[in-house]
Every structure is written in structure tokens, then in C-alpha cells.
Amino acid sequence: MWNFFDHYRASSTQSLTESIMEHVYENGRRYHLKSKDQYLLPSDETEQDRLDMVHHLHLELLGGNLTMTKFDEHPANVLDCGCGTGIWALEFGDEHSGSQVVGVDLAPIQPGWSAPNVKFELDDLEKKWTYPKNHFNFIHSRHLNMSIRDWPRYLGQIFKHMAPGGRFELSEHTTDEWFTDDNTMPEDSPMPRLFRVLRPCYRALGITAMSGVEYKRMVEEAGFEDVKLYTFKVPIGAWAQDRRLRRLGAIVAETLRSGIEAYTFNLITNVGKVPVEEAKKLMTDSVATLSDPKQHAYYFEYFITARKPLIETI
């Protein structure tokens, strides 16, 4: 079958600009070609909409704030690791006019325009960083568990390139399990079955599902001080009695209507070798549970704040 992207790759001059923009399509989803083997989630408009909705979810969690970290003044140099669509970097730059914000990501899905104090770069955060040492006053890292394989090295580079006294904020979530307090999501229901298929795929790729305590420990081992862990119990679906939690759960369910496919389809078909039709049914069944008010599932969202120690100049 003739494929436009194969033809394009063969006939183009293959400059860096051209190659970094290339994508491929699988099962109706678009994936960034150069990062496809490292980052298994799609990069199409459906996924970009989901990422922006996750950003909205975080604003809801934090009462409208962009960060858990509080600032007495605008941090001069800011790095947003894995910036995705760039929505957090743009909003942070808007709120902190005295900051220079750099958003970095593998895939070119950021807007072509930007604010004067915000810029976007394409790079691999697991390679050696070329930023100046002791440079950034604030570094933000959100939902990179599917991208980072060597967490101690990643956190070590963050520490090295952060200015003394600089602040760090990490946010991650549970990736291999949902929970209930009333056994309303039995082990033979779709999501537990899907997680049982996913876990060996994670192991095969070196993706480690971790708790907030484990993330906190690694941040401390990287050399940071004043490390604090904040854990949010987030409902999945609009089943909670509390009005705010019900709203949060509804947002989560909406992100997962495309998010379940984004997180699992490529992974279980290419790594887990699950037949496409079987994978589709498992995902369809899993998405259907999002509208079931009788399944009281939730997950944990972790926020970790930390500071690099001040280094006394001799």
C-alpha cells in the first residue's frame, strides 16, 4: 500500500526541521515518528485536547493555581519538562511576567506563536542536558512516567541545572491500578483485566509504576531538601457525593474516554502482542465503566515540592 509518509521520507531532503515534524499513523491515531519508540502515546489533536483537559483537572485540584509551590517573587528562569501542548508554560509565563520560561518536549505539538517570555524547544530529557549548570530557579515536571526510564539520572540532571535555592515541583499519578474502598470494581471487571495486560508491557519497556513515597524518596536522594509530598485521592467518574469531587470525577472520566486508548492501544498491541480486535473490545468495555455510577473507582495524584540547597560561595 502506498504510504504518504514513506514517500515523503524517501523524497524529502531530510533536514532536521523536516524529520522532527514527521508522524506516522497506526489504528487511526497519529504518533510522532522520532519519539515513537520512547513515548508510546499519540500526538494527534484528540490527544492534545486530552492533555489540555488534564491541565484543567490540575487547576481544579489546586484551586485554580498552576503549582503547589508558592513564590515570593517571579522565578527568573523556568523550565517546563515535557511541556506537551505548552499550555502550562504559556499560563505560567502570563502569570509571571518577570520569568523567562522554556518548555521542552519530544514532540512538536506546541503552538507556533508564543508570549515574549516563553519559548519552546524540542529535545530528549533523558539525554545529556546542554543548559547551563545552576541556572533554573524553578523546574516543573508533570506526568512523565511513560517517558522517563532512568529516574535517578533525570532527577540528577534537574538538580545539576537548578540554581542554588531553586524550587522543583513534580506531579505524577498511579499508572497500573485503580482502587475502590467498597469492592465495587471486582477483579474480573474490564479495568483490572486491562491493567493485568498492561503491567508486563510496562516491565518490558522499563516503565516503573511508583507510589508518591517512592517519588519523594528519589527526589531526596537526588540532593533536594524541604521535600514535601501531597497526595490527592481522585474519583474516576461522577459517583462521589461531594459536589467538588463529583466535578473532578466527571473531568477525569472525560479525559479517559480517549485516554484509555492513548495509554494502552499502542502498548498492548505492539508490545503485548494482543490482537487488535481483542484490544479494541477490552478498551471499549473499560471506557463503558466510566459511566457506571456503581463502580466507585479512584486513583492517586501526587505532587512533590522541593528546594535545592543554597551553596555557600567560598
Secondary structure, 3 states (H helix, E strand, C coil): CCCHHHHHHHHCCCCHHHHHCCEEEECCEEEEHHHCCCCCCCCCHHHHHHHHHHHHHHHHHCCCCCCCCCCCCCCCEEEEECCCCCHHHHHHHHHCCCCEEEEEECCCCCCCCCCCCEEEEECCCCCCCCCCCCCEEEEEEECCCCCCCCHHHHHHHHHHCEEEEEEEEEEEECCCCCECCCCCCCCCCHHHHHHHHHHHHHHHHCCCCCCHHHHHHHHHHCCCEEEEEEEEEEECCCCCCCHHHHHHHHHHHHHHHHHHHHHHHHHHHHHCCCCHHHHHHHHHHHHHHHHCCCCCCEEEEEEEEEECCCCCCC
